[in-house]
Amino acid sequence: MKFKLFLAAALSGAFLGQAHADDCNTLLDRVDELLAAQSGDLNEEVLGQIMALRNQGAEDCNAGDDEQASESLEHAISLFTQ
């Protein structure tokens, strides 16, 4: 019985970890879509901030730091509406 509980907990953690990685990649894709559609409409300063946040988010995502990646990428997305 203990083994089944352990196995269920381990599998839940694996699925949750994958869900976070998917969120990270989804956010990264969203930033890239927005850049493709709106980069010509942004001033250089804002574009530079977005690119820096996008690159940091991608680096954090690849390193497995999904929480930090999501924070950077969500900040980048918010700059498109300013």
Number of C-alpha atoms within 10 A of each C-alpha: 6 7 8 9 10 11 12 12 11 12 12 12 12 11 11 12 14 12 13 17 20 14 17 27 20 14 23 24 15 16 23 16 12 14 19 10 10 12 16 10 10 15 9 11 9 15 19 12 14 24 17 15 21 26 17 16 28 23 15 18 23 14 10 15 16 23 15 16 28 24 14 23 29 19 17 26 20 12 14 17 6 7
